[in-house]
């Protein structure tokens, strides 16, 4: 259904917000210091949770307190304000919506693509983009920029940091840069040795002169490790966590949702040991 101009979009439910945040129930529960079973369902029962927990959930999921505990509606002074359906679109709010959409997309989008994604008219999308360009303060530390021929994107402002700060940040984030083709090949093989052991020959790759320097560099950076000989390879748990190397069925199971049977789904990766010749040993490694 087309969203009427000037009306706020319907709020996402708890599970949709959780998915959008990239957090699992266990991760969110760990951050809040509570057991994840308190967070199950589209409307988890949080009436007995502390104020600190409610505030932190609202911060993590960009939620209003009354979205979590409806009983708070009548006592909170800062009520949510909704615009009447007949009111003209608020141009500042539309500009912020466009800026948020470009941040979520993370790639340049055209006016047409934005209008389609937001269910807006082309005129409304163009007005919001023009307003954001003419009022750069709406983007905060980011700047709306045109990408030829007709796309838009957000990049960090160039006037907020000194040259020294730019150089320091470049050094601090060098290991978080986009992977090269060789780095991606080595990392995928290291993951594959555990996930698809009978289809991945780690020894063939580690002895290939094209990849030896890359393997050494990834080990030096702490991304890969070999704790019992070069024929064994592991990927640092933080790297696996950052890659979210899992599909949505695991989160769905944690949320108590029905998970359709999929016989082709890969099992959860375990620690599988390989022999020096590249074959897989019987049973998991300990």
C-alpha positions in Angstrom: 0.0 0.0 0.0 1.3 3.4 -1.0 2.3 5.6 2.0 0.4 8.8 2.1 2.5 12.0 2.1 3.0 13.4 5.6 2.2 10.2 7.4 4.9 8.2 9.3 5.7 4.7 8.1 4.3 1.8 10.2 6.7 0.8 12.9 8.8 -2.4 12.5 8.0 -5.1 15.0 10.6 -6.4 17.5 11.8 -9.3 15.4 12.2 -7.2 12.2 14.2 -4.6 14.2 16.4 -7.4 15.5 17.1 -8.7 12.1 17.9 -5.2 10.7 20.3 -4.6 13.6 22.3 -7.7 12.7 22.2 -9.0 16.3 21.0 -12.5 17.4 19.0 -13.0 20.5 22.0 -14.3 22.3 24.1 -11.3 21.3 21.5 -8.8 22.3 20.8 -10.7 25.6 24.6 -10.7 26.3 24.8 -6.9 25.7 21.9 -6.3 28.0 22.9 -8.8 30.7 19.7 -10.8 30.5 18.8 -14.3 29.3 17.7 -14.3 25.6 14.4 -16.1 26.4 13.1 -12.8 27.7 13.5 -11.4 24.2 11.5 -14.0 22.3 8.5 -13.2 20.1 7.2 -10.2 18.1 6.3 -8.4 21.4 8.5 -9.8 24.2 7.3 -9.4 27.8 9.6 -6.7 29.2 7.3 -5.3 31.9 9.5 -6.6 34.7 12.8 -5.6 33.2 14.8 -2.7 34.6 14.7 0.8 33.1 18.3 0.4 32.1 17.5 -2.6 30.0 14.6 -0.9 28.3 16.7 2.2 27.5 19.5 0.0 26.1 17.1 -2.0 23.9 15.6 1.2 22.6 19.1 2.5 21.7 20.2 -0.7 20.1 17.0 -1.2 18.0 16.0 2.5 17.5 12.7 1.8 19.2 10.4 4.0 21.3 9.8 2.8 24.9 6.1 2.3 24.2 6.9 0.0 21.4 8.4 -2.4 24.0 6.0 -1.7 27.0 2.7 -0.2 25.7 1.7 0.5 29.3 4.2 3.4 29.3 2.1 5.3 26.7 0.0 7.1 29.2 2.8 8.2 31.6 5.6 9.3 29.3 5.5 13.0 28.7 7.4 12.8 25.4 4.6 11.4 23.4 5.1 10.3 19.8 3.5 12.8 17.5 1.9 11.7 14.3 1.0 14.0 11.4 -2.6 14.1 10.1 -3.1 12.4 6.8 -4.0 15.7 5.0 -0.9 17.5 6.0 1.8 18.3 3.4 5.0 16.3 3.7 7.5 17.8 6.1 10.5 18.6 3.8 13.1 18.3 6.6 11.7 14.9 7.5 11.6 13.8 3.9 15.3 14.9 3.5 16.3 12.9 6.6 14.4 9.9 5.2 16.3 10.1 1.9 19.6 10.4 3.8 18.8 7.4 6.0 17.8 5.4 2.9 21.2 6.2 1.2 23.0 5.2 4.4 21.2 1.9 4.6 21.8 1.2 0.8 25.5 1.8 1.2 25.7 2.2 -2.6 24.8 5.1 -4.9 21.1 5.2 -5.8 19.2 7.2 -8.5 16.2 9.4 -7.7 14.0 6.7 -9.4 15.5 3.9 -7.3 14.9 6.0 -4.1 11.3 6.8 -5.0 10.6 3.2 -5.8 12.2 1.9 -2.5 10.4 4.6 -0.4 7.1 4.2 -2.3 7.2 7.9 -3.1 6.5 9.9 -6.2 9.5 11.1 -8.3 8.7 14.7 -7.5 8.7 14.0 -3.7 12.0 12.2 -3.9 13.6 14.9 -6.0 12.4 17.6 -3.6 13.9 15.7 -0.7 17.2 15.3 -2.4 17.3 19.0 -3.4 16.5 20.1 0.1 19.2 17.8 1.6 21.7 19.3 -0.9 20.8 22.8 0.1 20.8 22.1 3.8 23.9 20.1 4.4 23.5 20.3 8.2 20.7 17.7 8.0 23.3 15.0 7.1 25.4 15.7 10.2 29.0 14.3 9.8 28.1 13.0 6.3 27.7 14.9 3.0 25.2 14.1 0.2 27.0 14.0 -3.1 26.1 13.4 -6.7 27.5 10.4 -8.5 27.5 10.9 -12.3 25.4 10.6 -14.2 22.3 10.7 -12.0 22.9 8.9 -8.7 23.4 10.1 -5.1 25.5 8.8 -2.2 26.7 9.8 1.3 30.3 10.2 2.2 32.1 11.6 5.3 32.5 15.4 5.4 36.0 16.6 4.5 36.1 19.5 6.9 35.6 17.7 10.3 39.0 16.1 10.7 42.5 17.3 10.4 45.0 15.9 8.0 46.8 14.1 10.8 43.5 12.6 12.0 42.8 11.3 8.5 46.2 9.7 8.3 45.8 8.2 11.8 42.4 6.7 10.9 43.7 5.3 7.7 46.4 3.4 9.6 44.0 2.2 12.3 41.6 0.8 9.7 44.0 -0.7 7.2 43.1 -4.3 8.2 39.4 -3.4 7.7 39.8 -2.4 4.1 38.1 -4.3 1.2 39.8 -7.7 0.6 41.9 -8.2 -2.4 41.1 -11.1 -4.7 43.9 -13.2 -3.3 42.9 -12.4 0.3 39.3 -13.3 -0.4 40.4 -16.6 -2.0 42.5 -17.5 0.9 39.9 -16.6 3.5 37.1 -18.5 1.7 39.4 -21.6 1.5 40.2 -21.3 5.2 36.5 -21.2 6.0 35.8 -24.0 3.5 38.2 -26.4 5.1 35.8 -26.5 8.1 32.6 -26.0 6.2 33.1 -28.1 3.1 36.1 -30.3 4.0 35.7 -32.8 1.1 35.6 -30.0 -1.5 38.5 -27.8 -0.2 42.1 -28.7 -0.6 43.9 -26.3 1.7 47.4 -27.9 1.1 47.1 -27.1 -2.7 46.5 -23.5 -2.0 49.0 -23.0 0.8 51.8 -24.4 -1.4 50.8 -22.2 -4.4 53.4 -19.4 -4.7 50.7 -17.0 -5.7 49.1 -17.2 -2.3 52.0 -17.8 0.1 52.6 -14.1 0.8 48.9 -13.5 1.3 48.6 -16.4 3.8 51.5 -15.0 5.8 50.1 -11.5 5.8 46.7 -12.7 7.0 48.3 -14.8 9.8 50.4 -11.8 10.8 47.2 -9.7 11.0 45.6 -12.3 13.3 42.9 -13.2 10.8 44.2 -16.7 10.2 46.1 -19.0 12.6 47.7 -22.4 12.5 48.1 -23.9 16.0 49.4 -27.4 15.1 51.2 -27.2 11.8 50.7 -25.4 8.5 48.3 -28.1 7.3 45.8 -26.9 10.0 44.2 -23.6 9.4 41.7 -21.6 11.5 39.8 -18.3 11.1 39.7 -16.0 14.1 36.2 -16.1 15.7 35.9 -12.3 15.6 36.4 -12.5 11.8 33.7 -15.2 11.4 31.4 -13.2 13.6 31.9 -10.0 11.6 31.2 -12.0 8.4 27.9 -13.3 9.9 28.8 -16.6 8.2 25.3 -18.1 8.8 21.9 -18.0 7.2 18.7 -16.6 8.6 17.4 -19.9 9.8 19.5 -19.8 12.9 18.1 -16.5 14.0 14.6 -17.7 13.0 15.1 -20.7 15.3 16.1 -18.5 18.2 13.0 -16.3 17.7 10.8 -19.4 17.9 9.7 -19.2 14.3 9.0 -22.1 12.0 12.0 -23.1 10.0 11.2 -25.0 6.7 13.3 -28.2 6.2 16.0 -27.7 3.7 18.0 -30.9 2.9 20.5 -28.9 0.9 21.4 -26.5 3.7 25.0 -26.8 4.9 25.5 -28.0 8.5 26.8 -25.5 11.0 30.6 -25.5 10.5 32.7 -27.5 12.9 36.4 -27.9 13.6 37.5 -30.5 11.1 41.1 -31.6 11.0 43.0 -32.2 7.8 45.9 -34.5 7.3 49.3 -33.3 6.0 48.3 -34.5 2.5 45.2 -32.4 2.5 42.7 -35.2 3.2 40.2 -35.0 6.1 40.6 -37.1 9.2 37.8 -39.2 10.7 35.8 -37.2 13.3 36.1 -33.7 14.6 39.3 -32.1 15.8 39.6 -31.3 19.6 
